[in-house]
Amino acid sequence: MSWNRKHLLDIESLTAAEITTVLDTALAFKAVGERAIKKVPALRGKTVVNLFIEPSTRTRTSFELSEQRLSADIINFTAEASSLRKGETLKDTARNLEALNIDFIVIRHSASGAPHFLARVLNASVINAGDGAHEHPTQALLDTFTIREKKGRLAGLKVTILGDILYSRVARSDIWALTKLGAQVTVCGPSTLVPRVFEQMGCRVTHNVEEAICEADVINLLRIQHERQRKSMFPGLNEYSSLFGLNKERLALTKPDVMIMHPGPINRGVEIDSEIADSGRSVILEQVTNGLAVRMAVLFLVNGGKGPQEVAP
């Protein structure tokens, strides 16, 4: 097994072996989550700060429950109720928290690179829960975990990521993870949101949605990132839906066993029709379940765990 990192800051710097170690460890933790007693003592006596400077419900709840299941002590810290609103810098906030002898900081921040900055100035382990439009590593890990679980492999699979690629940290992390593990990635959406520069990451760029989905084994849908766009990059949601939304007519063009994914929250009727989101092809809720196992695995590994063989049976 391959893991000796103190932090999880991005997917770009991870090797295929390191990614696989996280996925294999998550598989062991998923089995723990299916037991009557779901707690393990892996982080007993350790303190985790969830430092969410950018609001989040899903990711913060998932991390918090993962930390509870590992028996950690938890401090939740949000910008709305913090000194950051009074002008304190991120560095000062983090240093004050570290003075309390914390062991981990899970950070979500609107500024790209904020977790990397903290990792340079703090002794605690830093886990990136999403930084600006840069990366969202645990989302990519749970996406790859879900694909591998359902399809049995990643190498050779055709994965289409459809939607707002330009402003999506999920897209960047997914592209890195999937290509490192041998999948063929296509990104598709309006030309303003899917520039050719993404070809440099090793994926195929197209603006033809029918072409992008017809041969795909997996379609990962992304919502429009209004909060990160400086100005409107397309005429409107109705036009986006008619040109790029996954509806019944488009679904009919896909493989019968295509897998539909979405990191959430879903804009029903925009990037995906409700009946498809709720259909048997969708693994959206399974992604949520797998997120717990993946985040437990990440916390366990950055705490010094070596891999799945160390997870309590």
C-alpha positions in Angstrom: 0.0 0.0 0.0 1.1 3.5 -0.7 0.4 6.5 1.6 2.7 8.6 3.7 1.2 12.1 3.3 0.4 14.4 6.2 -2.2 16.4 4.2 -4.7 15.9 1.4 -4.6 19.1 -0.6 -5.4 18.0 -4.1 -5.6 15.1 -6.5 -3.1 16.5 -9.0 -0.1 15.7 -6.9 -1.3 12.1 -5.9 0.0 9.0 -7.7 -2.4 6.3 -9.0 -1.1 4.1 -6.2 -2.0 6.7 -3.6 -5.5 7.1 -5.0 -6.0 3.4 -5.1 -4.9 3.1 -1.4 -7.6 5.6 -0.4 -10.2 3.7 -2.4 -9.2 0.4 -0.9 -9.2 1.8 2.6 -12.6 3.4 2.0 -13.9 0.0 1.0 -12.9 -1.4 4.4 -14.6 1.6 6.1 -17.8 1.1 4.1 -18.1 -2.3 5.6 -17.7 -0.7 9.1 -20.6 1.7 8.1 -22.9 -1.3 7.5 -22.4 -2.8 11.0 -24.8 -2.2 13.9 -22.0 -0.3 15.8 -20.6 2.1 13.2 -17.9 3.7 15.4 -14.2 2.8 15.4 -11.6 4.3 17.7 -9.1 5.3 15.0 -9.1 9.0 15.9 -9.9 8.8 19.7 -8.2 11.6 21.5 -7.6 13.6 18.3 -9.3 17.0 17.6 -10.6 18.0 14.2 -11.6 21.5 13.3 -14.1 21.9 10.4 -13.1 25.4 9.1 -15.8 26.2 6.6 -15.2 29.7 5.4 -17.4 29.0 2.4 -20.8 27.7 3.2 -21.6 24.0 2.7 -24.2 21.6 4.1 -23.5 18.3 2.4 -19.7 18.3 2.6 -19.5 19.6 6.1 -22.2 17.1 7.4 -20.3 14.3 5.6 -17.0 15.2 7.2 -18.6 15.7 10.6 -20.2 12.3 10.6 -17.0 10.7 9.3 -15.1 12.3 12.2 -17.7 11.1 14.7 -17.5 7.5 13.4 -13.7 7.7 13.9 -14.3 8.8 17.5 -12.6 12.2 17.1 -13.4 15.4 19.0 -14.9 18.0 16.7 -15.0 21.8 16.5 -17.2 23.4 13.9 -16.1 26.8 12.8 -18.0 28.9 10.2 -17.3 32.3 8.8 -20.7 33.7 9.7 -19.9 33.4 13.4 -16.2 34.0 13.3 -13.5 36.6 13.8 -12.8 36.5 10.1 -15.8 38.8 9.8 -14.0 41.2 12.1 -11.0 41.4 9.9 -8.8 38.6 11.3 -6.7 36.9 8.7 -7.0 33.2 7.8 -3.4 32.7 9.1 -4.3 34.3 12.5 -7.5 32.3 12.8 -5.7 29.0 12.0 -2.8 29.8 14.4 -5.3 30.5 17.2 -7.0 27.2 16.6 -3.7 25.4 16.5 -2.8 26.9 19.8 -5.6 24.7 21.2 -3.5 21.7 20.1 -5.8 20.5 17.3 -4.6 17.7 15.1 -6.6 18.3 11.8 -8.1 21.2 9.9 -10.7 20.4 7.3 -11.0 23.6 5.3 -13.4 24.9 2.6 -12.5 28.3 1.3 -13.5 30.5 -1.7 -9.9 31.3 -2.4 -7.9 28.8 -4.5 -4.8 27.7 -2.7 -6.0 28.4 0.9 -5.5 24.8 2.1 -1.9 24.8 0.6 -1.2 28.0 2.4 -2.4 26.6 5.8 -0.3 23.4 5.2 2.8 25.6 5.0 2.2 27.6 8.2 0.6 25.0 10.5 1.7 21.8 12.2 -1.8 20.2 12.0 -2.8 18.0 9.1 -4.8 19.9 6.5 -7.6 18.4 4.4 -9.0 20.3 1.4 -12.8 20.3 1.4 -13.0 22.5 -1.7 -10.9 25.6 -2.5 -12.4 28.1 -5.0 -12.5 26.8 -8.5 -9.3 24.8 -7.9 -10.0 21.3 -6.5 -12.3 19.2 -4.3 -10.3 16.1 -3.7 -12.6 14.1 -1.5 -15.5 14.5 -4.0 -13.2 13.1 -6.8 -12.2 10.2 -4.5 -15.9 9.3 -3.7 -16.8 9.6 -7.4 -14.0 7.3 -8.5 -14.9 4.9 -5.6 -18.5 4.8 -6.8 -17.5 4.2 -10.4 -15.1 1.4 -9.4 -17.7 -0.2 -7.1 -20.4 -0.2 -9.8 -18.4 -0.9 -12.9 -15.6 -3.0 -11.4 -12.8 -1.0 -12.9 -11.7 2.4 -14.0 -9.1 1.7 -16.7 -10.6 1.9 -20.2 -14.0 3.3 -19.1 -15.4 6.3 -21.0 -16.5 9.0 -18.6 -18.2 12.2 -19.7 -18.3 15.2 -17.4 -21.1 17.5 -18.6 -21.8 21.1 -17.5 -19.9 24.0 -16.0 -16.3 22.8 -16.3 -14.5 26.2 -16.1 -15.7 27.1 -12.6 -15.9 23.6 -11.2 -13.4 22.3 -8.7 -15.1 18.9 -8.9 -14.4 18.7 -12.6 -10.7 19.4 -12.1 -10.3 16.9 -9.3 -12.3 14.2 -11.2 -10.3 14.7 -14.4 -7.0 14.2 -12.5 -8.3 11.1 -10.6 -9.9 9.4 -13.5 -7.1 10.0 -16.0 -4.5 8.8 -13.5 -6.5 5.6 -13.1 -6.8 5.0 -16.8 -10.3 6.2 -17.7 -10.9 8.2 -20.9 -12.5 11.5 -19.9 -14.6 13.8 -22.2 -15.7 17.2 -21.0 -18.7 18.9 -22.6 -20.8 22.0 -22.2 -21.1 25.5 -23.6 -17.9 26.7 -25.3 -17.7 29.6 -22.8 -17.6 27.1 -19.9 -15.5 24.3 -21.5 -12.4 25.9 -23.0 -9.9 23.9 -25.0 -7.3 24.4 -22.3 -8.7 21.4 -20.5 -7.2 19.2 -23.2 -3.9 19.9 -21.4 -5.2 17.8 -18.5 -5.4 14.8 -20.7 -9.1 14.8 -21.6 -11.2 15.3 -24.7 -13.1 18.6 -25.2 -16.4 18.7 -27.2 -19.4 21.0 -27.3 -21.6 18.5 -28.9 -23.7 16.9 -26.1 -25.1 14.0 -28.2 -21.6 13.0 -29.2 -20.3 13.3 -25.7 -22.9 11.0 -24.1 -23.6 8.3 -26.8 -20.6 6.1 -26.0 -20.1 7.0 -22.3 -20.1 4.4 -19.6 -20.5 7.1 -17.0 -22.1 10.6 -17.2 -21.2 13.0 -14.4 -23.4 16.1 -14.4 -22.3 19.4 -12.9 -24.5 22.3 -11.9 -24.0 25.8 -13.1 -21.6 27.5 -10.6 -23.4 30.9 -10.3 -21.6 31.8 -7.2 -18.2 31.5 -8.9 -19.0 33.2 -12.2 -18.0 36.8 -12.6 -20.7 37.4 -15.2 -23.2 35.3 -17.1 -21.4 32.9 -19.4 -24.5 31.7 -21.3 -27.9 33.3 -22.1 -30.0 31.6 -19.5 -31.0 28.4 -17.6 -33.8 27.5 -20.1 -31.4 27.6 -23.0 -28.7 25.7 -21.1 -31.3 23.0 -20.3 -32.5 22.7 -23.9 -28.9 22.6 -25.3 -27.1 20.5 -22.6 -29.6 19.2 -20.1 -29.9 15.4 -19.7 -33.6 14.7 -20.6 -35.5 11.6 -21.8 -34.7 12.2 -25.5 -30.9 12.5 -24.8 -30.9 9.5 -22.4 -32.3 7.4 -25.2 -29.1 8.0 -27.1 -26.9 6.5 -24.4 -25.7 3.0 -23.5 -28.4 0.9 -21.7 -26.1 0.5 -18.7 -24.8 4.1 -18.5 -24.3 5.4 -15.0 -25.6 8.8 -14.0 -23.7 10.8 -11.4 -24.1 14.3 -9.8 -22.1 15.8 -6.9 -25.1 17.8 -5.7 -27.0 19.9 -5.1 -29.1 19.1 -8.2 -30.8 21.8 -10.2 -33.8 19.6 -11.3 -35.0 20.5 -14.8 -31.7 22.3 -15.6 -28.8 19.9 -15.9 -31.0 16.8 -15.3 -34.7 15.9 -15.5 -36.2 14.7 -12.2 -37.2 11.3 -13.5 -33.6 10.6 -14.5 -32.2 11.8 -11.2 -34.5 9.4 -9.4 -34.1 6.5 -11.9 -32.2 3.2 -11.5 -29.4 4.5 -13.6 -28.7 7.2 -11.1 -26.1 6.6 -8.3 -26.5 10.1 -6.8 -27.5 8.9 -3.3 -24.9 6.2 -3.4 -22.3 8.9 -3.9 -23.4 10.4 -0.6 -23.1 7.1 1.2 -19.7 6.5 -0.3 -18.6 10.0 0.7 -18.6 8.9 4.3 -16.4 5.9 3.7 -14.0 7.9 1.6 -13.7 10.8 4.1 -13.1 8.3 7.0 -10.4 6.7 4.9 -8.7 10.1 4.2 -8.8 11.1 7.9 -7.4 7.7 8.9 -4.6 7.8 6.3 -3.4 11.4 7.1 -3.4 10.4 10.7 -0.8 7.8 9.9 -2.9 4.7 8.9 -1.1 2.6 6.3 -4.1 1.2 4.5 -7.2 -1.1 4.6 -5.4 -3.9 6.4 -5.3 -1.7 9.5 -9.0 -1.0 9.6 -10.7 -2.9 12.4 -12.6 -5.9 11.1 
